[in-house]
Every structure is written in structure tokens, then in C-alpha cells.
Amino acid sequence: MKKLVSQLVKYGFTMIISQIIIIAFMYISVDVFNLNEKISYAIILTLVYIGVYLSYLNFVFKKDHSKEVLFRFSHILIFSWVANNLLFSFLTDNLDIHYVLASILNTVLLGGVRFALNKYYVFK
């Protein structure tokens, strides 16, 4: 139980840092450079996932990199990337939610699912 709590805390910390990075780069790309928010989100999310993988390996789940782990992570990455982008588009287009709040809601709504998939499938 102690290990699970430790992993949840580290996962939460990683998600907060990731969210700060996403919001900062979204602001720069959308508000400073006037780029499309959906395209910006998709690109930034992809880049952040690389850092997230390294963080999960070395900090959250403390596993060694292997082809098998990377392969399983790529499954979750595809699922998460598609789910995040669909939810982001739905929130910004249909509910007219600002991109910053939509980004935060993505993390809140999908974070638990991603933690469970990573813990019990990718880094088991």
C-alpha cells in the first residue's frame, strides 16, 4: 500500500509539472504566435509524452527501459493521445471552454485511467 501511495503522489507531481508545461507552451503558441489551439495542443502533448515516459521510468514506477515496456507504453500513448485530443476538441468546440481549462479538465478526467493503465499494464 505504501508503494501505491508513493507512486500516486509521484504520478500526481509528474502530471502537475506536465500540465504547467502544456499550459505555458499553449499560451506561447496560441496567444503569442496565434497558432491554432487544437494543432498546438496535439503537438505539445506529443512532446510532453516523451518527458512523461522518462519520468514514469525513472521517478514514478522505477523500471528499466526495455523494448517491451516502450511497446506497451506506445499502446497507452496512442489511446491517451487520441482520447486527450478528442476530449480537448469536444470541450473547446461544443462546450466553448477556454483551452487552458480544457487542458486541465483533460488531466483531471483522464489522469486516473492513465495511472491505472500505466501501473498495471505498462510498468507491471
C-alpha positions, -999 to +999 in steps of 0.1 A: +000+000+000+029+024+008+043+018-027+010+026-043+006+058-024+042+068-032+035+061-069+003+081-068+020+111-053+048+109-078+024+105-106+004+135-094+036+156-092+045+145-127+011+154-140+012+188-124+046+196-140+034+183-173+002+204-171+023+235-163+045+228-194+014+223-216-003+255-204+029+275-208+036+263-243-001+266-252-001+302-242+031+308-262+018+291-293-018+303-292-017+337-276+017+349-287+021+332-321-016+329-330-014+292-339-045+270-340-052+257-304-060+222-315-029+218-336-008+234-309-023+211-283-016+179-303+020+188-310+027+200-274+010+169-260+032+146-282+064+163-270+053+162-233+046+125-235+083+119-243+092+135-210+064+117-192+077+084-203+111+091-190+096+104-157+075+073-153+105+051-159+129+068-136+108+085-110+072+071-107+075+034-114+113+030-113+116+004-141+143-002-166+138+008-202+131-021-225+115-027-258+086-044-242+079-015-218+082+010-246+059-011-268+032-012-241+037+025-234+031+032-271-003+015-268-012+037-239+003+067-257-019+062-287-050+057-265-042+087-244-032+110-273-065+102-292-086+105-260-070+137-250-074+154-284-110+142-288-119+155-253-100+187-259-118+193-292-152+185-276-146+208-246-134+237-268-158+233-297-190+220-282-189+235-247-169+266-256-144+261-228-112+281-229-082+260-239-065+263-206-095+249-187-100+222-213-064+212-209-068+210-171-101+191-174-083+166-197-058+158-170-084+156-142-108+134-162-083+111-178-055+110-152-068+082-131-073+060-161-038+067-174-023+059-140-041+025-138-031+016-174+005+026-168+008+009-134-010-024-143-002-027-180+029-008-190+051-009-159+038-040-142 
